[in-house]
Amino acid sequence: MAHAASLKVRPLRPAAPAVPPFDALDRTHRRVLEVLGQFERLIAHVDDNGADEVARASAAEIFDFFENHAREH
């Protein structure tokens, strides 16, 4: 029984922090899928119409999303 008396009592630790909600992460991932769909449509549009104004505007939106919002994610 002398061995049991030599065990030290562990100090109490604070509770683990709450897990943040995943809503923002889910929204961003859904948006990534939407923008990837937009990119697929852009490729088809460029194949049919070349790099017209519509294609350039779509490409700018896609670039902006991945350069800013997705990068911050």
Residue frames as a rotation matrix with the C-alpha (Angstrom) as fourth column:
MET 1
0.558 0.830 0.000 0.00
0.830 -0.558 0.000 0.00
0.000 0.000 -1.000 0.00
ALA 2
0.076 -0.606 -0.792 2.97
0.370 -0.720 0.587 2.30
-0.926 -0.338 0.169 0.28
HIS 3
-0.769 -0.361 0.527 3.06
0.594 -0.102 0.798 2.46
-0.234 0.927 0.293 -3.51
ALA 4
0.079 0.897 0.435 -0.49
0.908 -0.245 0.339 3.85
0.411 0.369 -0.834 -3.70
ALA 5
0.635 0.147 -0.759 0.40
0.592 -0.724 0.355 6.66
-0.497 -0.674 -0.546 -1.32
SER 6
-0.360 -0.875 -0.322 3.22
0.378 -0.453 0.807 7.83
-0.853 0.169 0.494 -3.60
LEU 7
-0.267 0.333 0.904 0.86
0.950 -0.067 0.305 8.57
0.162 0.941 -0.299 -6.55
LYS 8
-0.902 -0.058 -0.429 0.41
0.154 -0.969 -0.195 12.27
-0.404 -0.242 0.882 -7.12
VAL 9
0.160 0.986 0.038 -2.97
0.640 -0.074 -0.765 13.80
-0.752 0.147 -0.643 -7.70
ARG 10
-0.536 -0.313 0.784 -3.16
0.835 -0.337 0.436 15.36
0.128 0.888 0.442 -11.15
PRO 11
-0.762 0.273 -0.588 -4.19
0.000 -0.907 -0.421 19.00
-0.648 -0.321 0.691 -11.22
LEU 12
0.228 0.919 0.323 -7.54
0.602 0.127 -0.788 19.80
-0.765 0.374 -0.524 -12.72
ARG 13
-0.854 -0.454 0.255 -7.45
0.462 -0.434 0.774 21.20
-0.240 0.778 0.580 -16.21
PRO 14
-0.425 0.742 -0.519 -9.86
-0.559 -0.666 -0.494 23.70
-0.712 0.080 0.698 -17.69
ALA 15
0.329 0.649 0.686 -12.52
0.257 0.638 -0.726 22.25
-0.909 0.415 0.043 -19.95
ALA 16
-0.613 -0.491 0.618 -11.70
0.696 0.034 0.717 22.01
-0.374 0.870 0.321 -23.63
PRO 17
-0.682 0.378 -0.626 -12.98
-0.414 -0.905 -0.095 24.98
-0.603 0.195 0.774 -25.62
ALA 18
0.317 0.887 0.336 -16.18
-0.002 0.355 -0.935 24.54
-0.949 0.295 0.114 -27.56
VAL 19
-0.519 -0.420 0.744 -15.79
0.705 0.281 0.651 23.50
-0.482 0.863 0.150 -31.17
PRO 20
-0.639 0.295 -0.710 -16.63
-0.411 -0.912 -0.008 26.42
-0.650 0.287 0.704 -33.45
PRO 21
0.408 0.862 0.300 -19.63
-0.089 0.365 -0.927 25.97
-0.908 0.352 0.226 -35.71
PHE 22
-0.537 -0.633 0.558 -18.89
0.425 0.369 0.827 24.59
-0.729 0.681 0.071 -39.15
ASP 23
0.530 0.845 0.071 -21.52
0.518 -0.256 -0.816 26.71
-0.672 0.469 -0.573 -40.91
ALA 24
0.554 -0.369 -0.746 -18.99
-0.579 -0.815 -0.027 29.13
-0.598 0.447 -0.666 -42.38
LEU 25
-0.564 -0.799 0.208 -16.77
-0.449 0.508 0.735 26.29
-0.693 0.321 -0.645 -43.53
ASP 26
-0.277 0.561 0.780 -19.72
0.629 0.720 -0.294 24.52
-0.727 0.409 -0.552 -45.14
ARG 27
0.743 0.558 -0.371 -20.84
0.140 -0.671 -0.728 27.72
-0.655 0.489 -0.576 -46.89
THR 28
0.131 -0.784 -0.607 -17.34
-0.786 -0.455 0.418 28.25
-0.604 0.423 -0.676 -48.29
HIS 29
-0.716 -0.409 0.565 -17.08
-0.062 0.844 0.532 24.68
-0.695 0.346 -0.630 -49.53
ARG 30
0.194 0.852 0.486 -20.47
0.678 0.242 -0.694 24.96
-0.709 0.464 -0.531 -51.22
ARG 31
0.744 0.037 -0.667 -19.35
-0.294 -0.878 -0.377 28.20
-0.600 0.476 -0.642 -52.85
VAL 32
-0.387 -0.918 -0.087 -16.14
-0.587 0.172 0.791 26.51
-0.712 0.357 -0.605 -54.08
LEU 33
-0.507 0.258 0.823 -18.26
0.520 0.853 0.053 23.85
-0.688 0.454 -0.566 -55.78
GLU 34
0.627 0.773 -0.092 -20.45
0.441 -0.450 -0.777 26.55
-0.642 0.446 -0.623 -57.35
VAL 35
0.456 -0.531 -0.714 -17.43
-0.642 -0.752 0.148 28.45
-0.616 0.391 -0.684 -58.67
LEU 36
-0.637 -0.656 0.406 -15.92
-0.214 0.656 0.724 25.24
-0.741 0.374 -0.558 -60.05
GLY 37
0.012 0.743 0.669 -19.20
0.767 0.422 -0.483 24.71
-0.641 0.519 -0.566 -61.92
GLN 38
0.806 0.209 -0.554 -18.92
-0.078 -0.890 -0.448 28.27
-0.587 0.404 -0.701 -63.21
PHE 39
-0.147 -0.949 -0.278 -15.38
-0.652 -0.118 0.749 27.45
-0.744 0.291 -0.602 -64.37
GLU 40
-0.544 0.022 0.839 -16.64
0.428 0.867 0.255 24.39
-0.722 0.497 -0.481 -66.29
ARG 41
0.549 0.810 0.206 -19.28
0.653 -0.262 -0.711 26.56
-0.522 0.525 -0.672 -67.98
LEU 42
0.534 -0.443 -0.720 -16.62
-0.460 -0.867 0.191 29.14
-0.709 0.229 -0.667 -68.79
ILE 43
-0.555 -0.780 0.290 -14.49
-0.202 0.464 0.862 26.52
-0.807 0.420 -0.415 -70.55
ALA 44
-0.200 0.577 0.792 -17.46
0.833 0.525 -0.173 25.45
-0.516 0.625 -0.586 -72.68
HIS 45
0.774 0.510 -0.375 -18.28
0.299 -0.816 -0.494 29.10
-0.559 0.270 -0.784 -73.42
VAL 46
0.118 -0.821 -0.559 -14.70
-0.585 -0.512 0.629 29.86
-0.802 0.253 -0.541 -74.50
ASP 47
-0.621 -0.298 0.725 -14.71
0.290 0.772 0.566 26.77
-0.728 0.562 -0.393 -76.74
ASP 48
0.083 0.792 0.604 -17.87
0.943 0.133 -0.304 28.04
-0.321 0.595 -0.737 -78.45
ASN 49
0.876 0.453 0.163 -17.37
0.479 -0.855 -0.199 31.83
0.049 0.253 -0.966 -78.36
GLY 50
-0.014 -0.940 0.342 -13.74
0.547 -0.293 -0.784 32.54
0.837 0.176 0.518 -77.68
ALA 51
-0.477 -0.277 -0.834 -12.57
0.872 -0.269 -0.409 34.97
-0.111 -0.922 0.370 -75.01
ASP 52
-0.118 0.542 0.832 -15.42
0.457 -0.714 0.530 37.43
0.882 0.443 -0.164 -75.45
GLU 53
-0.431 -0.024 0.902 -16.57
-0.543 -0.792 -0.280 39.96
0.721 -0.610 0.328 -72.86
VAL 54
0.671 0.722 0.170 -18.85
-0.609 0.405 0.682 37.42
0.423 -0.561 0.711 -71.14
ALA 55
0.636 -0.507 -0.581 -15.92
0.489 0.848 -0.205 34.99
0.597 -0.154 0.788 -70.78
ARG 56
-0.407 -0.849 0.336 -13.61
0.260 -0.460 -0.849 37.70
0.876 -0.259 0.408 -69.46
ALA 57
-0.076 0.462 0.884 -16.18
-0.794 -0.565 0.227 38.82
0.604 -0.684 0.409 -66.89
SER 58
0.892 0.416 -0.177 -16.75
-0.258 0.790 0.556 35.25
0.372 -0.450 0.812 -65.72
ALA 59
0.285 -0.879 -0.383 -13.01
0.614 0.474 -0.631 34.59
0.736 -0.055 0.675 -65.52
ALA 60
-0.456 -0.434 0.777 -12.57
-0.227 -0.787 -0.574 37.76
0.860 -0.438 0.261 -63.45
GLU 61
0.419 0.691 0.589 -15.27
-0.805 -0.017 0.593 36.60
0.420 -0.723 0.549 -61.00
ILE 62
0.883 -0.129 -0.451 -13.67
0.209 0.969 0.134 33.17
0.419 -0.213 0.883 -60.68
PHE 63
-0.097 -0.994 0.056 -10.22
0.482 -0.096 -0.871 34.67
0.871 -0.057 0.488 -60.20
ASP 64
-0.245 0.061 0.968 -11.51
-0.592 -0.800 -0.099 37.12
0.768 -0.597 0.232 -57.60
PHE 65
0.788 0.596 0.154 -13.15
-0.498 0.471 0.728 34.34
0.362 -0.650 0.668 -55.60
PHE 66
0.754 -0.519 -0.403 -10.04
0.562 0.827 -0.014 32.16
0.341 -0.216 0.915 -55.46
GLU 67
-0.216 -0.875 0.433 -7.66
0.406 -0.484 -0.776 35.09
0.888 0.008 0.460 -54.98
ASN 68
-0.473 0.080 0.878 -9.63
-0.600 -0.759 -0.254 36.58
0.646 -0.646 0.407 -52.10
HIS 69
0.350 0.748 0.563 -12.44
-0.918 0.153 0.367 34.71
0.188 -0.645 0.740 -50.36
ALA 70
0.904 0.004 -0.428 -11.17
-0.007 1.000 -0.005 31.17
0.428 0.008 0.904 -50.90
ARG 71
-0.064 -0.997 -0.033 -7.61
0.194 0.020 -0.981 32.19
0.979 -0.069 0.192 -50.00
GLU 72
-0.338 -0.013 0.941 -8.78
-0.788 -0.543 -0.290 33.66
0.515 -0.839 0.174 -46.69
HIS 73
0.752 0.658 0.037 -10.60
-0.601 0.662 0.447 30.42
0.269 -0.359 0.894 -45.96
